[in-house]
Amino acid sequence: MREMAAKMIDLTSKQPGFLGVESARKGVGIIVSYWSDIASIKAWKANAEHQEAQSKDRQEWYTNFRVRITKVEREYGI
């Protein structure tokens, strides 16, 4: 699973419109990717290697998952 995640992060970083990614694993895996626009998100969703990885994820590793598409208006912290 880690190999596949690393491969997808590498592939994602080469996609037009990709801005960045964050991930965490502690009991549950969370991956957040950031994109410049909805067209870039749709292109990533349609990527054949990404679709193959998603299918494998569902069959081998995850019993459920969620996708959220949101717009980040502001971020701040210390």
Backbone as CSV, one residue per row, in Angstrom:
resi,resn,N_x,N_y,N_z,CA_x,CA_y,CA_z,C_x,C_y,C_z
1,MET,0.828,-1.193,0.000,0.000,0.000,0.000,0.871,1.255,0.000
2,ARG,1.946,1.263,0.791,2.816,2.449,0.839,3.484,2.713,-0.504
3,GLU,3.863,1.627,-1.190,4.470,1.788,-2.519,3.495,2.453,-3.484
4,MET,2.255,1.982,-3.445,1.229,2.548,-4.329,0.980,4.014,-3.991
5,ALA,0.913,4.330,-2.707,0.694,5.723,-2.293,1.845,6.604,-2.777
6,ALA,3.071,6.131,-2.623,4.237,6.901,-3.080,4.193,7.094,-4.592
7,LYS,3.805,6.048,-5.317,3.709,6.138,-6.776,2.651,7.162,-7.184
8,MET,1.516,7.154,-6.502,0.443,8.093,-6.833,0.840,9.530,-6.500
9,ILE,1.541,9.720,-5.393,1.994,11.070,-5.049,2.973,11.574,-6.103
10,ASP,3.878,10.702,-6.557,4.820,11.089,-7.606,4.080,11.422,-8.896
11,LEU,3.131,10.576,-9.272,2.357,10.812,-10.493,1.524,12.085,-10.381
12,THR,0.898,12.278,-9.222,0.076,13.464,-9.002,0.891,14.737,-9.182
13,SER,2.106,14.717,-8.648,2.943,15.926,-8.687,3.299,16.355,-10.105
14,LYS,3.132,15.458,-11.067,3.442,15.763,-12.467,2.217,16.219,-13.261
15,GLN,1.056,16.237,-12.628,-0.179,16.587,-13.323,-0.350,18.106,-13.410
16,PRO,-0.844,18.608,-14.542,-1.133,20.037,-14.657,-2.146,20.466,-13.596
17,GLY,-1.888,21.586,-12.974,-2.799,22.130,-11.981,-2.559,21.646,-10.565
18,PHE,-1.626,20.711,-10.377,-1.337,20.191,-9.044,-0.607,21.249,-8.218
19,LEU,-1.071,21.454,-6.981,-0.471,22.458,-6.100,0.270,21.853,-4.916
20,GLY,-0.163,20.680,-4.452,0.493,20.069,-3.309,-0.322,18.930,-2.728
21,VAL,0.269,18.234,-1.765,-0.392,17.096,-1.125,0.033,17.010,0.330
22,GLU,-0.877,16.548,1.161,-0.603,16.277,2.574,-1.193,14.910,2.886
23,SER,-0.531,14.157,3.767,-1.087,12.860,4.144,-0.769,12.559,5.599
24,ALA,-1.589,11.701,6.188,-1.396,11.263,7.568,-1.926,9.841,7.693
25,ARG,-1.264,9.060,8.515,-1.710,7.690,8.780,-1.551,7.418,10.269
26,LYS,-2.653,7.254,10.943,-2.641,6.841,12.345,-3.996,6.210,12.624
27,GLY,-4.112,4.931,12.301,-5.388,4.256,12.429,-6.267,4.409,11.201
28,VAL,-6.131,5.546,10.542,-6.896,5.813,9.320,-5.996,6.604,8.373
29,GLY,-6.096,6.317,7.090,-5.270,7.038,6.121,-6.019,8.221,5.551
30,ILE,-5.340,9.363,5.517,-5.937,10.572,4.964,-4.940,11.171,3.979
31,ILE,-5.405,11.433,2.787,-4.580,12.109,1.785,-5.381,13.289,1.262
32,VAL,-4.783,14.471,1.297,-5.417,15.684,0.793,-4.545,16.210,-0.334
33,SER,-5.145,16.375,-1.497,-4.397,16.971,-2.605,-5.026,18.313,-2.947
34,TYR,-4.189,19.226,-3.396,-4.623,20.583,-3.718,-4.409,20.838,-5.208
35,TRP,-5.427,21.458,-5.815,-5.427,21.684,-7.258,-5.801,23.128,-7.567
36,SER,-5.379,23.591,-8.717,-5.633,24.980,-9.100,-7.072,25.220,-9.542
37,ASP,-7.727,24.189,-10.069,-9.095,24.376,-10.560,-9.800,23.026,-10.708
38,ILE,-11.095,23.077,-10.936,-11.916,21.870,-11.049,-11.538,21.040,-12.274
39,ALA,-11.108,21.678,-13.342,-10.698,20.937,-14.543,-9.493,20.037,-14.236
40,SER,-8.570,20.528,-13.433,-7.400,19.732,-13.046,-7.810,18.545,-12.182
41,ILE,-8.776,18.754,-11.300,-9.295,17.667,-10.457,-9.938,16.594,-11.338
42,LYS,-10.739,17.013,-12.294,-11.404,16.066,-13.194,-10.386,15.285,-14.023
43,ALA,-9.334,15.964,-14.479,-8.293,15.297,-15.257,-7.581,14.244,-14.402
44,TRP,-7.309,14.554,-13.150,-6.666,13.588,-12.254,-7.592,12.395,-12.009
45,LYS,-8.874,12.660,-11.811,-9.839,11.581,-11.597,-9.892,10.658,-12.815
46,ALA,-9.713,11.201,-14.001,-9.785,10.422,-15.238,-8.463,9.728,-15.597
47,ASN,-7.390,10.025,-14.891,-6.079,9.434,-15.165,-6.154,7.910,-15.010
48,ALA,-5.720,7.174,-16.043,-5.844,5.710,-16.056,-5.086,5.045,-14.905
49,GLU,-3.871,5.489,-14.610,-3.104,4.893,-13.508,-3.775,5.170,-12.166
50,HIS,-4.346,6.356,-12.026,-5.064,6.703,-10.797,-6.298,5.825,-10.647
51,GLN,-7.041,5.622,-11.719,-8.228,4.771,-11.668,-7.863,3.335,-11.300
52,GLU,-6.756,2.843,-11.843,-6.288,1.491,-11.521,-5.936,1.387,-10.034
53,ALA,-5.246,2.392,-9.525,-4.881,2.400,-8.108,-6.123,2.461,-7.221
54,GLN,-7.108,3.258,-7.602,-8.344,3.341,-6.825,-9.056,1.991,-6.784
55,SER,-9.091,1.306,-7.900,-9.736,-0.004,-7.958,-9.026,-0.988,-7.035
56,LYS,-7.711,-0.966,-7.070,-6.920,-1.852,-6.208,-7.125,-1.481,-4.738
57,ASP,-7.166,-0.188,-4.463,-7.415,0.273,-3.089,-8.714,-0.317,-2.556
58,ARG,-9.762,-0.232,-3.348,-11.085,-0.716,-2.921,-11.099,-2.225,-2.733
59,GLN,-10.411,-2.945,-3.594,-10.420,-4.409,-3.534,-9.528,-4.963,-2.428
60,GLU,-8.389,-4.319,-2.177,-7.401,-4.909,-1.283,-7.253,-4.234,0.076
61,TRP,-7.477,-2.914,0.157,-7.086,-2.232,1.380,-8.221,-1.556,2.135
62,TYR,-9.166,-0.973,1.440,-10.176,-0.161,2.108,-11.570,-0.761,1.969
63,THR,-12.301,-0.755,3.060,-13.694,-1.186,3.000,-14.600,-0.006,2.654
64,ASN,-14.136,1.204,2.924,-14.878,2.396,2.520,-13.917,3.563,2.374
65,PHE,-14.344,4.571,1.676,-13.549,5.785,1.502,-14.485,6.927,1.182
66,ARG,-13.972,8.123,1.267,-14.742,9.316,0.969,-13.895,10.275,0.143
67,VAL,-14.533,10.964,-0.767,-13.879,12.015,-1.543,-14.634,13.301,-1.252
68,ARG,-13.890,14.340,-0.931,-14.485,15.659,-0.736,-13.775,16.631,-1.662
69,ILE,-14.538,17.400,-2.374,-13.966,18.455,-3.207,-14.431,19.762,-2.594
70,THR,-13.476,20.530,-2.117,-13.789,21.779,-1.439,-12.892,22.894,-1.962
71,LYS,-13.267,24.098,-1.663,-12.471,25.261,-2.033,-11.895,25.856,-0.747
72,VAL,-10.583,25.986,-0.706,-9.927,26.581,0.454,-9.906,28.093,0.243
73,GLU,-10.596,28.787,1.104,-10.663,30.249,1.004,-9.512,30.929,1.742
74,ARG,-9.074,30.318,2.828,-8.029,30.927,3.641,-7.368,29.854,4.476
75,GLU,-6.081,30.027,4.766,-5.359,29.140,5.673,-4.426,30.002,6.503
76,TYR,-4.348,29.694,7.767,-3.404,30.404,8.632,-3.041,29.527,9.813
77,GLY,-1.992,29.850,10.477,-1.538,29.095,11.635,-0.279,29.712,12.213
78,ILE,0.218,29.084,13.243,1.469,29.577,13.852,2.496,28.464,13.883
